[in-house]
Amino acid sequence: MKALISFALFCVICVTVQGKVSSPKVQVYTHFPGEYGKPNTLICHVSAFHPPDINIDLLKDGKVIPDAQQTDLAFEKGWQFHLTKSVSFTPQKGEAYTCKVRHMDKDNSYQWEPNM
């Protein structure tokens, strides 16, 4: 409970300090060059956003991929924030992988473009 109150206070201070909304910049990529049928890590890096009201989902063919890991919320100079979410996966031809980002009740989807 104490951590929740501290985070809420932190968010109020952030909104007061910055006072404006910055839309997130999103990059979707893999740890290794993409190869169908070979294990890899799908990564969605979201940066330069404010306030920190954000949700990130990694999707395969429109469905949430289970067991994705997310970094802790961190901030950059100017009180803009960044997060990274990743998951192990093995890409297959014909499958679509997407990073869905909800920031301030606005949804955007970013598809991974395999260079294969």
Backbone as CSV, one residue per row, in Angstrom:
resi,resn,N_x,N_y,N_z,CA_x,CA_y,CA_z,C_x,C_y,C_z
1,MET,0.826,-1.192,0.000,0.000,0.000,0.000,0.866,1.251,0.000
2,LYS,1.932,1.209,0.811,2.834,2.349,0.891,3.483,2.630,-0.468
3,ALA,3.839,1.551,-1.192,4.449,1.709,-2.517,3.450,2.322,-3.497
4,LEU,2.192,1.921,-3.424,1.156,2.462,-4.300,0.949,3.948,-4.047
5,ILE,0.920,4.349,-2.794,0.760,5.763,-2.449,1.972,6.558,-2.933
6,SER,3.169,6.006,-2.764,4.379,6.676,-3.234,4.359,6.851,-4.746
7,PHE,3.935,5.809,-5.477,3.871,5.899,-6.935,2.844,6.944,-7.361
8,ALA,1.684,6.967,-6.701,0.645,7.955,-7.034,1.162,9.370,-6.807
9,LEU,1.848,9.589,-5.703,2.431,10.904,-5.425,3.473,11.257,-6.475
10,PHE,4.299,10.277,-6.857,5.302,10.480,-7.895,4.636,10.914,-9.200
11,CYS,3.518,10.261,-9.568,2.796,10.602,-10.797,2.237,12.020,-10.738
12,VAL,1.703,12.413,-9.610,1.174,13.774,-9.445,2.293,14.792,-9.608
13,ILE,3.443,14.511,-9.021,4.589,15.417,-9.157,5.027,15.499,-10.610
14,CYS,5.053,14.366,-11.302,5.464,14.355,-12.709,4.539,15.209,-13.561
15,VAL,3.228,15.079,-13.352,2.268,15.862,-14.125,2.443,17.344,-13.819
16,THR,2.675,17.668,-12.559,2.875,19.054,-12.167,4.148,19.620,-12.782
17,VAL,5.239,18.854,-12.754,6.519,19.323,-13.280,6.456,19.506,-14.789
18,GLN,5.954,18.532,-15.494,5.946,18.580,-16.949,4.744,19.344,-17.478
19,GLY,3.560,18.991,-17.005,2.352,19.696,-17.380,1.868,19.456,-18.797
20,LYS,2.515,18.604,-19.578,2.038,18.349,-20.931,2.168,16.873,-21.259
21,VAL,1.463,16.462,-22.290,1.486,15.075,-22.720,2.485,14.925,-23.861
22,SER,3.341,13.917,-23.746,4.264,13.554,-24.815,3.909,12.153,-25.270
23,SER,3.579,11.996,-26.539,3.227,10.686,-27.084,4.465,9.801,-27.170
24,PRO,4.289,8.501,-26.957,5.441,7.596,-26.951,6.027,7.365,-28.340
25,LYS,7.336,7.156,-28.359,8.037,6.683,-29.547,8.192,5.184,-29.352
26,VAL,7.905,4.402,-30.393,7.885,2.948,-30.255,8.795,2.302,-31.299
27,GLN,9.621,1.356,-30.828,10.477,0.561,-31.702,10.185,-0.910,-31.429
28,VAL,9.942,-1.674,-32.500,9.699,-3.115,-32.381,10.801,-3.824,-33.169
29,TYR,11.536,-4.699,-32.491,12.664,-5.359,-33.132,12.947,-6.683,-32.424
30,THR,13.927,-7.427,-32.932,14.310,-8.691,-32.313,15.773,-8.631,-31.874
31,HIS,16.102,-9.489,-30.922,17.466,-9.534,-30.385,18.459,-9.979,-31.463
32,PHE,18.096,-11.024,-32.194,18.930,-11.542,-33.279,18.230,-11.268,-34.598
33,PRO,18.970,-11.284,-35.725,18.290,-11.156,-37.018,17.196,-12.220,-37.133
34,GLY,16.049,-11.835,-37.660,14.911,-12.751,-37.728,15.118,-13.887,-38.714
35,GLU,14.849,-15.094,-38.267,14.851,-16.273,-39.119,13.660,-17.130,-38.725
36,TYR,12.838,-17.486,-39.711,11.694,-18.339,-39.422,12.162,-19.666,-38.836
37,GLY,11.483,-20.092,-37.779,11.777,-21.375,-37.156,12.933,-21.362,-36.179
38,LYS,13.561,-20.201,-35.951,14.684,-20.114,-35.011,14.285,-19.270,-33.803
39,PRO,14.564,-19.753,-32.578,14.223,-18.991,-31.368,14.868,-17.605,-31.369
40,ASN,14.130,-16.640,-30.844,14.579,-15.254,-30.819,13.868,-14.561,-29.661
41,THR,14.092,-13.256,-29.523,13.392,-12.449,-28.522,12.754,-11.259,-29.222
42,LEU,11.457,-11.107,-29.054,10.720,-9.959,-29.594,10.779,-8.849,-28.556
43,ILE,11.146,-7.641,-28.994,11.346,-6.518,-28.083,10.517,-5.325,-28.544
44,CYS,9.848,-4.686,-27.591,9.121,-3.444,-27.849,9.660,-2.405,-26.877
45,HIS,10.357,-1.409,-27.425,10.926,-0.339,-26.601,10.076,0.915,-26.804
46,VAL,9.545,1.433,-25.710,8.660,2.600,-25.733,9.352,3.704,-24.942
47,SER,9.530,4.865,-25.574,10.292,5.935,-24.933,9.665,7.304,-25.171
48,ALA,10.187,8.284,-24.441,9.849,9.711,-24.599,8.369,10.013,-24.367
49,PHE,7.745,9.319,-23.415,6.326,9.580,-23.146,6.139,10.211,-21.773
50,HIS,5.047,10.938,-21.661,4.658,11.570,-20.393,3.164,11.849,-20.459
51,PRO,2.416,11.679,-19.444,2.733,11.077,-18.154,2.909,9.562,-18.274
52,PRO,3.262,8.907,-17.159,3.578,7.481,-17.204,2.369,6.543,-17.204
53,ASP,1.222,7.008,-17.638,0.024,6.175,-17.754,0.119,5.406,-19.070
54,ILE,0.637,4.172,-19.009,0.909,3.414,-20.236,0.728,1.923,-20.005
55,ASN,0.346,1.211,-21.063,0.231,-0.240,-21.032,0.790,-0.770,-22.351
56,ILE,1.620,-1.813,-22.266,2.239,-2.403,-23.447,1.875,-3.882,-23.504
57,ASP,1.419,-4.343,-24.672,1.135,-5.762,-24.890,1.862,-6.223,-26.142
58,LEU,2.422,-7.419,-26.084,3.012,-8.057,-27.249,2.012,-9.098,-27.740
59,LEU,1.698,-9.048,-29.032,0.651,-9.888,-29.595,1.172,-10.767,-30.725
60,LYS,0.613,-11.962,-30.812,0.852,-12.868,-31.939,-0.508,-13.100,-32.582
61,ASP,-0.640,-12.683,-33.822,-1.910,-12.814,-34.541,-3.077,-12.236,-33.741
62,GLY,-2.835,-11.110,-33.067,-3.877,-10.402,-32.333,-4.139,-10.878,-30.914
63,LYS,-3.424,-11.898,-30.463,-3.619,-12.418,-29.105,-2.370,-12.161,-28.267
64,VAL,-2.575,-11.804,-27.003,-1.464,-11.502,-26.103,-0.558,-12.727,-25.946
65,ILE,0.741,-12.486,-26.082,1.727,-13.553,-25.893,1.996,-13.667,-24.386
66,PRO,1.806,-14.853,-23.810,2.031,-15.000,-22.356,3.513,-14.944,-21.993
67,ASP,3.773,-14.676,-20.733,5.112,-14.697,-20.136,6.042,-13.588,-20.614
68,ALA,5.501,-12.500,-21.151,6.341,-11.365,-21.538,6.868,-10.678,-20.278
69,GLN,8.075,-10.174,-20.360,8.723,-9.494,-19.239,8.807,-7.998,-19.539
70,GLN,8.598,-7.176,-18.532,8.657,-5.726,-18.701,9.657,-5.131,-17.718
71,THR,10.440,-4.163,-18.186,11.372,-3.475,-17.307,10.597,-2.568,-16.359
72,ASP,11.283,-2.072,-15.351,10.687,-1.078,-14.470,10.586,0.250,-15.212
73,LEU,9.615,1.034,-14.847,9.440,2.362,-15.415,10.650,3.208,-15.049
74,ALA,11.244,3.863,-16.036,12.408,4.720,-15.795,12.167,6.056,-16.488
75,PHE,12.835,7.084,-15.991,12.652,8.381,-16.633,13.969,8.953,-17.130
76,GLU,13.814,9.803,-18.138,14.935,10.468,-18.784,14.902,11.936,-18.388
77,LYS,15.866,12.698,-18.855,15.836,14.133,-18.573,14.554,14.719,-19.158
78,GLY,14.058,15.750,-18.558,12.799,16.349,-18.997,11.569,15.591,-18.522
79,TRP,11.752,14.634,-17.630,10.654,13.842,-17.048,9.868,13.078,-18.097
80,GLN,10.544,12.622,-19.137,9.925,11.694,-20.076,10.348,10.288,-19.658
81,PHE,9.482,9.324,-19.891,9.675,7.969,-19.379,9.998,6.988,-20.503
82,HIS,10.503,5.793,-20.095,10.710,4.718,-21.056,10.532,3.362,-20.384
83,LEU,10.102,2.394,-21.198,9.867,1.010,-20.783,10.237,0.085,-21.938
84,THR,10.595,-1.137,-21.600,10.840,-2.150,-22.624,10.116,-3.422,-22.205
85,LYS,9.433,-4.024,-23.164,8.760,-5.294,-22.917,9.296,-6.290,-23.935
86,SER,9.559,-7.527,-23.479,10.129,-8.530,-24.373,9.585,-9.918,-24.047
87,VAL,9.714,-10.803,-25.037,9.259,-12.180,-24.858,10.027,-13.083,-25.824
88,SER,10.333,-14.291,-25.368,10.947,-15.287,-26.249,9.888,-15.772,-27.229
89,PHE,10.303,-15.973,-28.482,9.371,-16.463,-29.492,10.155,-17.123,-30.625
90,THR,9.453,-17.901,-31.409,10.032,-18.508,-32.598,9.133,-18.111,-33.773
91,PRO,9.575,-17.136,-34.570,8.717,-16.655,-35.654,8.478,-17.720,-36.720
92,GLN,7.256,-17.736,-37.202,6.866,-18.650,-38.274,6.281,-17.820,-39.414
93,LYS,6.508,-18.259,-40.630,5.982,-17.566,-41.807,4.461,-17.485,-41.715
94,GLY,3.919,-16.316,-41.991,2.464,-16.122,-41.967,1.924,-15.603,-40.646
95,GLU,2.745,-15.570,-39.590,2.310,-15.042,-38.294,2.618,-13.547,-38.212
96,ALA,1.752,-12.812,-37.534,1.936,-11.365,-37.353,2.236,-11.084,-35.885
97,TYR,3.307,-10.349,-35.640,3.714,-9.980,-34.277,3.600,-8.470,-34.133
98,THR,2.931,-8.046,-33.071,2.593,-6.644,-32.889,2.850,-6.197,-31.467
99,CYS,3.235,-4.931,-31.329,3.330,-4.282,-30.026,2.173,-3.289,-29.950
100,LYS,1.275,-3.500,-28.986,0.133,-2.610,-28.794,0.420,-1.721,-27.589
101,VAL,0.345,-0.407,-27.802,0.659,0.554,-26.758,-0.574,1.421,-26.480
102,ARG,-0.981,1.432,-25.203,-2.058,2.324,-24.779,-1.424,3.394,-23.897
103,HIS,-1.544,4.655,-24.349,-1.031,5.781,-23.567,-2.139,6.815,-23.460
104,MET,-2.515,7.131,-22.221,-3.559,8.128,-21.974,-4.846,7.797,-22.750
105,ASP,-5.268,6.540,-22.700,-6.494,6.052,-23.338,-6.464,6.109,-24.863
106,LYS,-5.272,6.211,-25.454,-5.119,6.181,-26.909,-4.317,4.936,-27.267
107,ASP,-4.897,4.067,-28.119,-4.240,2.830,-28.533,-3.575,2.986,-29.895
108,ASN,-2.367,2.433,-30.016,-1.667,2.343,-31.291,-0.995,0.986,-31.349
109,SER,-0.928,0.405,-32.554,-0.276,-0.882,-32.748,0.875,-0.721,-33.731
110,TYR,1.962,-1.439,-33.441,3.178,-1.365,-34.237,3.599,-2.791,-34.567
111,GLN,3.639,-3.119,-35.848,3.931,-4.479,-36.258,5.431,-4.687,-36.448
112,TRP,5.905,-5.867,-36.023,7.293,-6.242,-36.274,7.417,-6.591,-37.743
113,GLU,8.400,-5.997,-38.389,8.658,-6.247,-39.808,9.882,-7.155,-39.926
114,PRO,9.657,-8.441,-40.163,10.809,-9.349,-40.297,11.583,-9.026,-41.578
115,ASN,12.888,-8.962,-41.474,13.736,-8.697,-42.635,14.183,-10.018,-43.243
116,MET,13.186,-10.823,-43.610,13.521,-12.147,-44.147,12.993,-12.248,-45.560
